[in-house]
Amino acid sequence: MTQTVIPQLRMRDAALTLPFYLDGLGFTLDWEHRFESGLPLFCQISRDDQTLFLTEHSGDCEPGGAVYLIVPDVDACHRAFTARGVVIEQPPADTPWDMREMRVIDPDGNRLRFASDLDRASAAAAG
């Protein structure tokens, strides 16, 4: 399925935030834009067919947003993220709504919840 909505998250300092997403969470920088040197950065990042916009423009949105990212195997993400030194705010856990979720907080206070369907997560763990 093609992603039809691109969440946009505010970053206060791209020099701090971009390494978190690129090096820590494994996103790729697709493109970046500044109206001119020294002005705020706006960029697109992607990971496994999921796209996010990150913006330093204060009028675009406020820090403290939240994004729910469906992934094939949240436990595999957990292992990869912790191996890269990412602090996991809430490790993978099963929910009453049949998902397995973990939560990560970015340097700007944005909450990223990575989740897998509980049936799929159980099959991956057994396989």
KOLGU-4560 file (N, C-alpha, C; in nm, 3 decimals, padded with zeros to 5 digits):
<recs>
<n_xx: 00.085 n_yy: -00.118 n_zz: 00.000 ca_xx: 00.000 ca_yy: 00.000 ca_zz: 00.000 c_xx: 00.089 c_yy: 00.124 c_zz: 00.000 mol: A seq: 1 type: MET>
<n_xx: 00.055 n_yy: 00.222 n_zz: -00.080 ca_xx: 00.129 ca_yy: 00.346 ca_zz: -00.088 c_xx: 00.090 c_yy: 00.438 c_zz: 00.027 mol: A seq: 2 type: THR>
<n_xx: 00.189 n_yy: 00.498 n_zz: 00.091 ca_xx: 00.162 ca_yy: 00.593 ca_zz: 00.198 c_xx: 00.094 c_yy: 00.715 c_zz: 00.139 mol: A seq: 3 type: GLN>
<n_xx: -00.018 n_yy: 00.756 n_zz: 00.196 ca_xx: -00.093 ca_yy: 00.868 ca_zz: 00.140 c_xx: -00.089 c_yy: 00.992 c_zz: 00.228 mol: A seq: 4 type: THR>
<n_xx: -00.034 n_yy: 00.983 n_zz: 00.346 ca_xx: -00.020 ca_yy: 01.096 ca_zz: 00.437 c_xx: 00.125 c_yy: 01.099 c_zz: 00.484 mol: A seq: 5 type: VAL>
<n_xx: 00.184 n_yy: 01.219 n_zz: 00.486 ca_xx: 00.322 ca_yy: 01.232 ca_zz: 00.535 c_xx: 00.320 c_yy: 01.316 c_zz: 00.662 mol: A seq: 6 type: ILE>
<n_xx: 00.343 n_yy: 01.255 n_zz: 00.778 ca_xx: 00.348 ca_yy: 01.332 ca_zz: 00.902 c_xx: 00.466 c_yy: 01.429 c_zz: 00.900 mol: A seq: 7 type: PRO>
<n_xx: 00.446 n_yy: 01.541 n_zz: 00.965 ca_xx: 00.550 ca_yy: 01.643 ca_zz: 00.973 c_xx: 00.581 c_yy: 01.668 c_zz: 01.120 mol: A seq: 8 type: GLN>
<n_xx: 00.709 n_yy: 01.661 n_zz: 01.155 ca_xx: 00.752 ca_yy: 01.682 ca_zz: 01.293 c_xx: 00.847 c_yy: 01.800 c_zz: 01.301 mol: A seq: 9 type: LEU>
<n_xx: 00.838 n_yy: 01.873 n_zz: 01.409 ca_xx: 00.923 ca_yy: 01.990 ca_zz: 01.431 c_xx: 01.054 c_yy: 01.947 c_zz: 01.492 mol: A seq: 10 type: ARG>
<n_xx: 01.162 n_yy: 02.002 n_zz: 01.443 ca_xx: 01.294 ca_yy: 01.983 ca_zz: 01.504 c_xx: 01.350 c_yy: 02.121 c_zz: 01.535 mol: A seq: 11 type: MET>
<n_xx: 01.412 n_yy: 02.132 n_zz: 01.652 ca_xx: 01.469 ca_yy: 02.260 ca_zz: 01.692 c_xx: 01.608 c_yy: 02.282 c_zz: 01.634 mol: A seq: 12 type: ARG>
<n_xx: 01.684 n_yy: 02.173 n_zz: 01.619 ca_xx: 01.822 ca_yy: 02.183 ca_zz: 01.572 c_xx: 01.853 c_yy: 02.061 c_zz: 01.486 mol: A seq: 13 type: ASP>
<n_xx: 01.858 n_yy: 02.080 n_zz: 01.355 ca_xx: 01.881 ca_yy: 01.969 ca_zz: 01.262 c_xx: 02.012 c_yy: 01.898 c_zz: 01.290 mol: A seq: 14 type: ALA>
<n_xx: 02.113 n_yy: 01.969 n_zz: 01.339 ca_xx: 02.242 ca_yy: 01.905 ca_zz: 01.368 c_xx: 02.229 c_yy: 01.801 c_zz: 01.479 mol: A seq: 15 type: ALA>
<n_xx: 02.130 n_yy: 01.814 n_zz: 01.564 ca_xx: 02.104 ca_yy: 01.716 ca_zz: 01.671 c_xx: 02.002 c_yy: 01.611 c_zz: 01.627 mol: A seq: 16 type: LEU>
<n_xx: 01.897 n_yy: 01.657 n_zz: 01.560 ca_xx: 01.785 ca_yy: 01.569 ca_zz: 01.528 c_xx: 01.813 c_yy: 01.476 c_zz: 01.411 mol: A seq: 17 type: THR>
<n_xx: 01.872 n_yy: 01.525 n_zz: 01.304 ca_xx: 01.897 ca_yy: 01.439 ca_zz: 01.187 c_xx: 01.982 c_yy: 01.317 c_zz: 01.220 mol: A seq: 18 type: LEU>
<n_xx: 02.093 n_yy: 01.328 n_zz: 01.295 ca_xx: 02.168 ca_yy: 01.207 ca_zz: 01.329 c_xx: 02.085 c_yy: 01.104 c_zz: 01.406 mol: A seq: 19 type: PRO>
<n_xx: 01.992 n_yy: 01.150 n_zz: 01.490 ca_xx: 01.906 ca_yy: 01.059 ca_zz: 01.565 c_xx: 01.824 c_yy: 00.973 c_zz: 01.467 mol: A seq: 20 type: PHE>
<n_xx: 01.764 n_yy: 01.038 n_zz: 01.368 ca_xx: 01.682 ca_yy: 00.966 ca_zz: 01.271 c_xx: 01.765 c_yy: 00.884 c_zz: 01.172 mol: A seq: 21 type: TYR>
<n_xx: 01.873 n_yy: 00.943 n_zz: 01.122 ca_xx: 01.952 ca_yy: 00.876 ca_zz: 01.019 c_xx: 02.041 c_yy: 00.766 c_zz: 01.077 mol: A seq: 22 type: LEU>
<n_xx: 02.120 n_yy: 00.799 n_zz: 01.176 ca_xx: 02.215 ca_yy: 00.702 ca_zz: 01.234 c_xx: 02.147 c_yy: 00.610 c_zz: 01.335 mol: A seq: 23 type: ASP>
<n_xx: 02.057 n_yy: 00.664 n_zz: 01.416 ca_xx: 01.995 ca_yy: 00.585 ca_zz: 01.521 c_xx: 01.880 c_yy: 00.499 c_zz: 01.475 mol: A seq: 24 type: GLY>
<n_xx: 01.787 n_yy: 00.559 n_zz: 01.399 ca_xx: 01.666 ca_yy: 00.485 ca_zz: 01.358 c_xx: 01.675 c_yy: 00.429 c_zz: 01.218 mol: A seq: 25 type: LEU>
<n_xx: 01.781 n_yy: 00.460 n_zz: 01.145 ca_xx: 01.801 ca_yy: 00.400 ca_zz: 01.013 c_xx: 01.723 c_yy: 00.464 c_zz: 00.900 mol: A seq: 26 type: GLY>
<n_xx: 01.676 n_yy: 00.587 n_zz: 00.919 ca_xx: 01.610 ca_yy: 00.659 ca_zz: 00.810 c_xx: 01.715 c_yy: 00.706 c_zz: 00.709 mol: A seq: 27 type: PHE>
<n_xx: 01.672 n_yy: 00.736 n_zz: 00.589 ca_xx: 01.756 ca_yy: 00.791 ca_zz: 00.484 c_xx: 01.709 c_yy: 00.932 c_zz: 00.453 mol: A seq: 28 type: THR>
<n_xx: 01.802 n_yy: 01.023 n_zz: 00.433 ca_xx: 01.767 ca_yy: 01.159 ca_zz: 00.393 c_xx: 01.737 c_yy: 01.159 c_zz: 00.244 mol: A seq: 29 type: LEU>
<n_xx: 01.611 n_yy: 01.186 n_zz: 00.208 ca_xx: 01.569 ca_yy: 01.187 ca_zz: 00.068 c_xx: 01.604 c_yy: 01.319 c_zz: 00.000 mol: A seq: 30 type: ASP>
<n_xx: 01.575 n_yy: 01.429 n_zz: 00.068 ca_xx: 01.608 ca_yy: 01.561 ca_zz: 00.018 c_xx: 01.597 c_yy: 01.662 c_zz: 00.131 mol: A seq: 31 type: TRP>
<n_xx: 01.658 n_yy: 01.778 n_zz: 00.110 ca_xx: 01.648 ca_yy: 01.887 ca_zz: 00.206 c_xx: 01.635 c_yy: 02.019 c_zz: 00.131 mol: A seq: 32 type: GLU>
<n_xx: 01.575 n_yy: 02.118 n_zz: 00.200 ca_xx: 01.555 ca_yy: 02.248 ca_zz: 00.137 c_xx: 01.573 c_yy: 02.359 c_zz: 00.241 mol: A seq: 33 type: HIS>
<n_xx: 01.644 n_yy: 02.462 n_zz: 00.200 ca_xx: 01.653 ca_yy: 02.588 ca_zz: 00.273 c_xx: 01.630 c_yy: 02.698 c_zz: 00.170 mol: A seq: 34 type: ARG>
<n_xx: 01.556 n_yy: 02.799 n_zz: 00.207 ca_xx: 01.534 ca_yy: 02.909 ca_zz: 00.112 c_xx: 01.665 c_yy: 02.980 c_zz: 00.080 mol: A seq: 35 type: PHE>
<n_xx: 01.755 n_yy: 02.984 n_zz: 00.177 ca_xx: 01.891 ca_yy: 03.032 ca_zz: 00.155 c_xx: 01.975 c_yy: 02.991 c_zz: 00.274 mol: A seq: 36 type: GLU>
<n_xx: 02.104 n_yy: 02.997 n_zz: 00.257 ca_xx: 02.197 ca_yy: 02.956 ca_zz: 00.362 c_xx: 02.164 c_yy: 03.026 c_zz: 00.494 mol: A seq: 37 type: SER>
<n_xx: 02.165 n_yy: 02.948 n_zz: 00.602 ca_xx: 02.139 ca_yy: 03.003 ca_zz: 00.735 c_xx: 01.993 c_yy: 03.004 c_zz: 00.775 mol: A seq: 38 type: GLY>
<n_xx: 01.902 n_yy: 02.978 n_zz: 00.682 ca_xx: 01.761 ca_yy: 02.972 ca_zz: 00.715 c_xx: 01.723 c_yy: 02.831 c_zz: 00.759 mol: A seq: 39 type: LEU>
<n_xx: 01.605 n_yy: 02.815 n_zz: 00.821 ca_xx: 01.564 ca_yy: 02.683 ca_zz: 00.872 c_xx: 01.560 c_yy: 02.575 c_zz: 00.764 mol: A seq: 40 type: PRO>
<n_xx: 01.587 n_yy: 02.453 n_zz: 00.807 ca_xx: 01.588 ca_yy: 02.337 ca_zz: 00.719 c_xx: 01.450 c_yy: 02.271 c_zz: 00.716 mol: A seq: 41 type: LEU>
<n_xx: 01.411 n_yy: 02.225 n_zz: 00.599 ca_xx: 01.294 ca_yy: 02.140 ca_zz: 00.579 c_xx: 01.344 c_yy: 02.020 c_zz: 00.500 mol: A seq: 42 type: PHE>
<n_xx: 01.314 n_yy: 01.899 n_zz: 00.546 ca_xx: 01.365 ca_yy: 01.781 ca_zz: 00.475 c_xx: 01.266 c_yy: 01.666 c_zz: 00.480 mol: A seq: 43 type: CYS>
<n_xx: 01.292 n_yy: 01.570 n_zz: 00.393 ca_xx: 01.214 ca_yy: 01.446 ca_zz: 00.390 c_xx: 01.308 c_yy: 01.331 c_zz: 00.420 mol: A seq: 44 type: GLN>
<n_xx: 01.263 n_yy: 01.242 n_zz: 00.509 ca_xx: 01.338 ca_yy: 01.121 ca_zz: 00.541 c_xx: 01.246 c_yy: 01.001 c_zz: 00.518 mol: A seq: 45 type: ILE>
<n_xx: 01.306 n_yy: 00.884 n_zz: 00.493 ca_xx: 01.223 ca_yy: 00.764 ca_zz: 00.475 c_xx: 01.296 c_yy: 00.642 c_zz: 00.530 mol: A seq: 46 type: SER>
<n_xx: 01.215 n_yy: 00.542 n_zz: 00.561 ca_xx: 01.264 ca_yy: 00.415 ca_zz: 00.614 c_xx: 01.158 c_yy: 00.310 c_zz: 00.583 mol: A seq: 47 type: ARG>
<n_xx: 01.197 n_yy: 00.204 n_zz: 00.514 ca_xx: 01.104 ca_yy: 00.094 ca_zz: 00.485 c_xx: 00.970 c_yy: 00.144 c_zz: 00.432 mol: A seq: 48 type: ASP>
<n_xx: 00.972 n_yy: 00.225 n_zz: 00.328 ca_xx: 00.850 ca_yy: 00.275 ca_zz: 00.263 c_xx: 00.765 c_yy: 00.366 c_zz: 00.351 mol: A seq: 49 type: ASP>
<n_xx: 00.823 n_yy: 00.421 n_zz: 00.457 ca_xx: 00.752 ca_yy: 00.519 ca_zz: 00.539 c_xx: 00.828 c_yy: 00.650 c_zz: 00.532 mol: A seq: 50 type: GLN>
<n_xx: 00.755 n_yy: 00.758 n_zz: 00.515 ca_xx: 00.814 ca_yy: 00.889 ca_zz: 00.493 c_xx: 00.771 c_yy: 00.985 c_zz: 00.602 mol: A seq: 51 type: THR>
<n_xx: 00.865 n_yy: 01.070 n_zz: 00.644 ca_xx: 00.837 ca_yy: 01.178 ca_zz: 00.739 c_xx: 00.897 c_yy: 01.307 c_zz: 00.685 mol: A seq: 52 type: LEU>
<n_xx: 00.832 n_yy: 01.418 n_zz: 00.716 ca_xx: 00.892 ca_yy: 01.550 ca_zz: 00.696 c_xx: 00.944 c_yy: 01.596 c_zz: 00.831 mol: A seq: 53 type: PHE>
<n_xx: 01.062 n_yy: 01.656 n_zz: 00.833 ca_xx: 01.117 ca_yy: 01.721 ca_zz: 00.952 c_xx: 01.138 c_yy: 01.868 c_zz: 00.916 mol: A seq: 54 type: LEU>
<n_xx: 01.100 n_yy: 01.957 n_zz: 01.006 ca_xx: 01.110 ca_yy: 02.099 ca_zz: 00.977 c_xx: 01.166 c_yy: 02.177 c_zz: 01.096 mol: A seq: 55 type: THR>
<n_xx: 01.254 n_yy: 02.271 n_zz: 01.065 ca_xx: 01.302 ca_yy: 02.366 ca_zz: 01.166 c_xx: 01.217 c_yy: 02.494 c_zz: 01.166 mol: A seq: 56 type: GLU>
<n_xx: 01.125 n_yy: 02.507 n_zz: 01.072 ca_xx: 01.041 ca_yy: 02.627 ca_zz: 01.063 c_xx: 00.944 c_yy: 02.630 c_zz: 01.181 mol: A seq: 57 type: HIS>
<n_xx: 00.953 n_yy: 02.732 n_zz: 01.264 ca_xx: 00.870 ca_yy: 02.738 ca_zz: 01.386 c_xx: 00.721 c_yy: 02.751 c_zz: 01.355 mol: A seq: 58 type: SER>
<n_xx: 00.685 n_yy: 02.803 n_zz: 01.239 ca_xx: 00.543 ca_yy: 02.817 ca_zz: 01.206 c_xx: 00.478 c_yy: 02.693 c_zz: 01.149 mol: A seq: 59 type: GLY>
<n_xx: 00.557 n_yy: 02.589 n_zz: 01.118 ca_xx: 00.500 ca_yy: 02.468 ca_zz: 01.056 c_xx: 00.426 c_yy: 02.380 c_zz: 01.156 mol: A seq: 60 type: ASP>
<n_xx: 00.484 n_yy: 02.358 n_zz: 01.271 ca_xx: 00.423 ca_yy: 02.275 ca_zz: 01.375 c_xx: 00.506 c_yy: 02.292 c_zz: 01.502 mol: A seq: 61 type: CYS>
<n_xx: 00.460 n_yy: 02.235 n_zz: 01.610 ca_xx: 00.528 ca_yy: 02.249 ca_zz: 01.739 c_xx: 00.595 c_yy: 02.118 c_zz: 01.779 mol: A seq: 62 type: GLU>
<n_xx: 00.705 n_yy: 02.125 n_zz: 01.854 ca_xx: 00.766 ca_yy: 02.003 ca_zz: 01.907 c_xx: 00.666 c_yy: 01.930 c_zz: 01.997 mol: A seq: 63 type: PRO>
<n_xx: 00.684 n_yy: 01.801 n_zz: 02.008 ca_xx: 00.597 ca_yy: 01.722 ca_zz: 02.094 c_xx: 00.490 c_yy: 01.647 c_zz: 02.018 mol: A seq: 64 type: GLY>
<n_xx: 00.507 n_yy: 01.632 n_zz: 01.887 ca_xx: 00.411 ca_yy: 01.556 ca_zz: 01.807 c_xx: 00.424 c_yy: 01.406 c_zz: 01.832 mol: A seq: 65 type: GLY>
<n_xx: 00.341 n_yy: 01.331 n_zz: 01.763 ca_xx: 00.343 ca_yy: 01.186 ca_zz: 01.778 c_xx: 00.314 c_yy: 01.121 c_zz: 01.642 mol: A seq: 66 type: ALA>
<n_xx: 00.384 n_yy: 01.011 n_zz: 01.616 ca_xx: 00.365 ca_yy: 00.936 ca_zz: 01.493 c_xx: 00.358 c_yy: 00.787 c_zz: 01.529 mol: A seq: 67 type: VAL>
<n_xx: 00.267 n_yy: 00.717 n_zz: 01.466 ca_xx: 00.250 ca_yy: 00.573 ca_zz: 01.485 c_xx: 00.298 c_yy: 00.505 c_zz: 01.358 mol: A seq: 68 type: TYR>
<n_xx: 00.406 n_yy: 00.427 n_zz: 01.369 ca_xx: 00.468 ca_yy: 00.363 ca_zz: 01.254 c_xx: 00.448 c_yy: 00.212 c_zz: 01.261 mol: A seq: 69 type: LEU>
<n_xx: 00.378 n_yy: 00.156 n_zz: 01.164 ca_xx: 00.358 ca_yy: 00.011 ca_zz: 01.158 c_xx: 00.481 c_yy: -00.049 c_zz: 01.091 mol: A seq: 70 type: ILE>
<n_xx: 00.543 n_yy: -00.146 n_zz: 01.158 ca_xx: 00.662 ca_yy: -00.213 ca_zz: 01.107 c_xx: 00.638 c_yy: -00.364 c_zz: 01.107 mol: A seq: 71 type: VAL>
<n_xx: 00.712 n_yy: -00.438 n_zz: 01.023 ca_xx: 00.691 ca_yy: -00.583 ca_zz: 01.018 c_xx: 00.725 c_yy: -00.654 c_zz: 01.150 mol: A seq: 72 type: PRO>
<n_xx: 00.832 n_yy: -00.607 n_zz: 01.219 ca_xx: 00.878 ca_yy: -00.676 ca_zz: 01.339 c_xx: 00.934 c_yy: -00.574 c_zz: 01.437 mol: A seq: 73 type: ASP>
<n_xx: 00.851 n_yy: -00.534 n_zz: 01.533 ca_xx: 00.892 ca_yy: -00.432 ca_zz: 01.629 c_xx: 01.011 c_yy: -00.479 c_zz: 01.714 mol: A seq: 74 type: VAL>
<n_xx: 01.020 n_yy: -00.608 n_zz: 01.741 ca_xx: 01.133 ca_yy: -00.658 ca_zz: 01.820 c_xx: 01.265 c_yy: -00.646 c_zz: 01.743 mol: A seq: 75 type: ASP>
<n_xx: 01.260 n_yy: -00.666 n_zz: 01.612 ca_xx: 01.379 ca_yy: -00.646 ca_zz: 01.529 c_xx: 01.420 c_yy: -00.499 c_zz: 01.530 mol: A seq: 76 type: ALA>
<n_xx: 01.321 n_yy: -00.410 n_zz: 01.522 ca_xx: 01.351 ca_yy: -00.266 ca_zz: 01.532 c_xx: 01.416 c_yy: -00.235 c_zz: 01.667 mol: A seq: 77 type: CYS>
<n_xx: 01.361 n_yy: -00.291 n_zz: 01.772 ca_xx: 01.416 ca_yy: -00.268 ca_zz: 01.906 c_xx: 01.563 c_yy: -00.310 c_zz: 01.912 mol: A seq: 78 type: HIS>
<n_xx: 01.593 n_yy: -00.427 n_zz: 01.860 ca_xx: 01.732 ca_yy: -00.475 ca_zz: 01.861 c_xx: 01.823 c_yy: -00.383 c_zz: 01.779 mol: A seq: 79 type: ARG>
<n_xx: 01.777 n_yy: -00.344 n_zz: 01.661 ca_xx: 01.858 ca_yy: -00.256 ca_zz: 01.575 c_xx: 01.878 c_yy: -00.119 c_zz: 01.638 mol: A seq: 80 type: ALA>
<n_xx: 01.773 n_yy: -00.062 n_zz: 01.694 ca_xx: 01.783 ca_yy: 00.071 ca_zz: 01.754 c_xx: 01.876 c_yy: 00.070 c_zz: 01.875 mol: A seq: 81 type: PHE>
<n_xx: 01.860 n_yy: -00.028 n_zz: 01.964 ca_xx: 01.945 ca_yy: -00.032 ca_zz: 02.083 c_xx: 02.090 c_yy: -00.059 c_zz: 02.046 mol: A seq: 82 type: THR>
<n_xx: 02.114 n_yy: -00.138 n_zz: 01.942 ca_xx: 02.251 ca_yy: -00.163 ca_zz: 01.896 c_xx: 02.317 c_yy: -00.034 c_zz: 01.846 mol: A seq: 83 type: ALA>
<n_xx: 02.235 n_yy: 00.060 n_zz: 01.799 ca_xx: 02.287 ca_yy: 00.189 ca_zz: 01.752 c_xx: 02.288 c_yy: 00.294 c_zz: 01.862 mol: A seq: 84 type: ARG>
<n_xx: 02.254 n_yy: 00.254 n_zz: 01.984 ca_xx: 02.260 ca_yy: 00.346 ca_zz: 02.098 c_xx: 02.136 c_yy: 00.429 c_zz: 02.122 mol: A seq: 85 type: GLY>
<n_xx: 02.025 n_yy: 00.398 n_zz: 02.056 ca_xx: 01.902 ca_yy: 00.473 ca_zz: 02.077 c_xx: 01.841 c_yy: 00.432 c_zz: 02.211 mol: A seq: 86 type: VAL>
<n_xx: 01.803 n_yy: 00.531 n_zz: 02.289 ca_xx: 01.736 ca_yy: 00.506 ca_zz: 02.417 c_xx: 01.589 c_yy: 00.478 c_zz: 02.387 mol: A seq: 87 type: VAL>
<n_xx: 01.541 n_yy: 00.365 n_zz: 02.433 ca_xx: 01.401 ca_yy: 00.325 ca_zz: 02.412 c_xx: 01.323 c_yy: 00.368 c_zz: 02.536 mol: A seq: 88 type: ILE>
<n_xx: 01.225 n_yy: 00.454 n_zz: 02.518 ca_xx: 01.148 ca_yy: 00.501 ca_zz: 02.632 c_xx: 01.056 c_yy: 00.392 c_zz: 02.687 mol: A seq: 89 type: GLU>
<n_xx: 00.997 n_yy: 00.313 n_zz: 02.598 ca_xx: 00.910 ca_yy: 00.203 ca_zz: 02.638 c_xx: 00.943 c_yy: 00.085 c_zz: 02.548 mol: A seq: 90 type: GLN>
<n_xx: 01.000 n_yy: -00.024 n_zz: 02.605 ca_xx: 01.037 ca_yy: -00.139 ca_zz: 02.522 c_xx: 00.914 c_yy: -00.211 c_zz: 02.466 mol: A seq: 91 type: PRO>
<n_xx: 00.935 n_yy: -00.299 n_zz: 02.369 ca_xx: 00.821 ca_yy: -00.369 ca_zz: 02.309 c_xx: 00.735 c_yy: -00.440 c_zz: 02.413 mol: A seq: 92 type: PRO>
<n_xx: 00.605 n_yy: -00.422 n_zz: 02.398 ca_xx: 00.509 ca_yy: -00.486 ca_zz: 02.488 c_xx: 00.380 c_yy: -00.510 c_zz: 02.411 mol: A seq: 93 type: ALA>
<n_xx: 00.310 n_yy: -00.615 n_zz: 02.449 ca_xx: 00.181 ca_yy: -00.647 ca_zz: 02.389 c_xx: 00.074 c_yy: -00.553 c_zz: 02.446 mol: A seq: 94 type: ASP>
<n_xx: -00.020 n_yy: -00.515 n_zz: 02.362 ca_xx: -00.128 ca_yy: -00.425 ca_zz: 02.404 c_xx: -00.262 c_yy: -00.499 c_zz: 02.401 mol: A seq: 95 type: THR>
<n_xx: -00.362 n_yy: -00.445 n_zz: 02.471 ca_xx: -00.495 ca_yy: -00.506 ca_zz: 02.465 c_xx: -00.560 c_yy: -00.495 c_zz: 02.327 mol: A seq: 96 type: PRO>
<n_xx: -00.509 n_yy: -00.408 n_zz: 02.240 ca_xx: -00.566 ca_yy: -00.391 ca_zz: 02.106 c_xx: -00.490 c_yy: -00.473 c_zz: 02.002 mol: A seq: 97 type: TRP>
<n_xx: -00.424 n_yy: -00.581 n_zz: 02.048 ca_xx: -00.359 ca_yy: -00.680 ca_zz: 01.963 c_xx: -00.246 c_yy: -00.625 c_zz: 01.878 mol: A seq: 98 type: ASP>
<n_xx: -00.171 n_yy: -00.534 n_zz: 01.935 ca_xx: -00.049 ca_yy: -00.483 ca_zz: 01.872 c_xx: 00.067 c_yy: -00.504 c_zz: 01.970 mol: A seq: 99 type: MET>
<n_xx: 00.186 n_yy: -00.509 n_zz: 01.916 ca_xx: 00.308 ca_yy: -00.510 ca_zz: 01.997 c_xx: 00.377 c_yy: -00.378 c_zz: 01.965 mol: A seq: 100 type: ARG>
<n_xx: 00.399 n_yy: -00.296 n_zz: 02.068 ca_xx: 00.445 ca_yy: -00.160 ca_zz: 02.047 c_xx: 00.566 c_yy: -00.126 c_zz: 02.134 mol: A seq: 101 type: GLU>
<n_xx: 00.645 n_yy: -00.030 n_zz: 02.084 ca_xx: 00.749 ca_yy: 00.033 ca_zz: 02.165 c_xx: 00.747 c_yy: 00.182 c_zz: 02.135 mol: A seq: 102 type: MET>
<n_xx: 00.800 n_yy: 00.261 n_zz: 02.228 ca_xx: 00.799 ca_yy: 00.406 ca_zz: 02.211 c_xx: 00.941 c_yy: 00.462 c_zz: 02.224 mol: A seq: 103 type: ARG>
<n_xx: 00.971 n_yy: 00.553 n_zz: 02.132 ca_xx: 01.099 ca_yy: 00.623 ca_zz: 02.129 c_xx: 01.066 c_yy: 00.772 c_zz: 02.128 mol: A seq: 104 type: VAL>
<n_xx: 01.147 n_yy: 00.850 n_zz: 02.198 ca_xx: 01.131 ca_yy: 00.995 ca_zz: 02.201 c_xx: 01.249 c_yy: 01.057 c_zz: 02.128 mol: A seq: 105 type: ILE>
<n_xx: 01.223 n_yy: 01.144 n_zz: 02.031 ca_xx: 01.334 ca_yy: 01.206 ca_zz: 01.958 c_xx: 01.390 c_yy: 01.325 c_zz: 02.038 mol: A seq: 106 type: ASP>
<n_xx: 01.500 n_yy: 01.385 n_zz: 01.994 ca_xx: 01.562 ca_yy: 01.494 ca_zz: 02.070 c_xx: 01.471 c_yy: 01.616 c_zz: 02.091 mol: A seq: 107 type: PRO>
<n_xx: 01.362 n_yy: 01.626 n_zz: 02.017 ca_xx: 01.271 ca_yy: 01.739 ca_zz: 02.028 c_xx: 01.144 c_yy: 01.707 c_zz: 02.107 mol: A seq: 108 type: ASP>
<n_xx: 01.139 n_yy: 01.587 n_zz: 02.163 ca_xx: 01.022 ca_yy: 01.548 ca_zz: 02.241 c_xx: 00.908 c_yy: 01.489 c_zz: 02.159 mol: A seq: 109 type: GLY>
<n_xx: 00.931 n_yy: 01.465 n_zz: 02.031 ca_xx: 00.831 ca_yy: 01.398 ca_zz: 01.949 c_xx: 00.830 c_yy: 01.249 c_zz: 01.983 mol: A seq: 110 type: ASN>
<n_xx: 00.711 n_yy: 01.193 n_zz: 01.995 ca_xx: 00.694 ca_yy: 01.053 ca_zz: 02.032 c_xx: 00.675 c_yy: 00.967 c_zz: 01.907 mol: A seq: 111 type: ARG>
<n_xx: 00.757 n_yy: 00.866 n_zz: 01.895 ca_xx: 00.749 ca_yy: 00.773 ca_zz: 01.783 c_xx: 00.712 c_yy: 00.636 c_zz: 01.838 mol: A seq: 112 type: LEU>
<n_xx: 00.596 n_yy: 00.588 n_zz: 01.801 ca_xx: 00.553 ca_yy: 00.455 ca_zz: 01.845 c_xx: 00.567 c_yy: 00.362 c_zz: 01.726 mol: A seq: 113 type: ARG>
<n_xx: 00.650 n_yy: 00.260 n_zz: 01.743 ca_xx: 00.669 ca_yy: 00.156 ca_zz: 01.641 c_xx: 00.585 c_yy: 00.037 c_zz: 01.684 mol: A seq: 114 type: PHE>
<n_xx: 00.509 n_yy: -00.020 n_zz: 01.590 ca_xx: 00.414 ca_yy: -00.125 ca_zz: 01.626 c_xx: 00.406 c_yy: -00.232 c_zz: 01.518 mol: A seq: 115 type: ALA>
<n_xx: 00.378 n_yy: -00.354 n_zz: 01.565 ca_xx: 00.353 ca_yy: -00.467 ca_zz: 01.476 c_xx: 00.224 c_yy: -00.534 c_zz: 01.521 mol: A seq: 116 type: SER>
<n_xx: 00.153 n_yy: -00.589 n_zz: 01.424 ca_xx: 00.035 ca_yy: -00.669 ca_zz: 01.455 c_xx: 00.079 c_yy: -00.783 c_zz: 01.545 mol: A seq: 117 type: ASP>
<n_xx: 00.010 n_yy: -00.806 n_zz: 01.654 ca_xx: 00.051 ca_yy: -00.906 ca_zz: 01.753 c_xx: 00.061 c_yy: -01.045 c_zz: 01.692 mol: A seq: 118 type: LEU>
<n_xx: -00.030 n_yy: -01.082 n_zz: 01.602 ca_xx: -00.020 ca_yy: -01.214 ca_zz: 01.537 c_xx: 00.107 c_yy: -01.225 c_zz: 01.455 mol: A seq: 119 type: ASP>
<n_xx: 00.140 n_yy: -01.119 n_zz: 01.381 ca_xx: 00.261 ca_yy: -01.119 ca_zz: 01.298 c_xx: 00.386 c_yy: -01.120 c_zz: 01.386 mol: A seq: 120 type: ARG>
<n_xx: 00.384 n_yy: -01.041 n_zz: 01.495 ca_xx: 00.499 ca_yy: -01.034 ca_zz: 01.585 c_xx: 00.523 c_yy: -01.170 c_zz: 01.652 mol: A seq: 121 type: ALA>
<n_xx: 00.415 n_yy: -01.238 n_zz: 01.691 ca_xx: 00.429 ca_yy: -01.370 ca_zz: 01.752 c_xx: 00.486 c_yy: -01.472 c_zz: 01.653 mol: A seq: 122 type: SER>
<n_xx: 00.440 n_yy: -01.465 n_zz: 01.528 ca_xx: 00.491 ca_yy: -01.557 ca_zz: 01.425 c_xx: 00.638 c_yy: -01.532 c_zz: 01.398 mol: A seq: 123 type: ALA>
<n_xx: 00.679 n_yy: -01.406 n_zz: 01.396 ca_xx: 00.819 ca_yy: -01.372 ca_zz: 01.371 c_xx: 00.908 c_yy: -01.423 c_zz: 01.485 mol: A seq: 124 type: ALA>
<n_xx: 00.859 n_yy: -01.411 n_zz: 01.609 ca_xx: 00.936 ca_yy: -01.458 ca_zz: 01.725 c_xx: 00.948 c_yy: -01.610 c_zz: 01.725 mol: A seq: 125 type: ALA>
<n_xx: 00.844 n_yy: -01.679 n_zz: 01.680 ca_xx: 00.845 ca_yy: -01.826 ca_zz: 01.679 c_xx: 00.927 c_yy: -01.880 c_zz: 01.563 mol: A seq: 126 type: ALA>
<n_xx: 00.935 n_yy: -01.802 n_zz: 01.452 ca_xx: 00.994 ca_yy: -01.849 ca_zz: 01.327 c_xx: 01.140 c_yy: -01.851 c_zz: 01.329 mol: A seq: 127 type: GLY>
</recs>
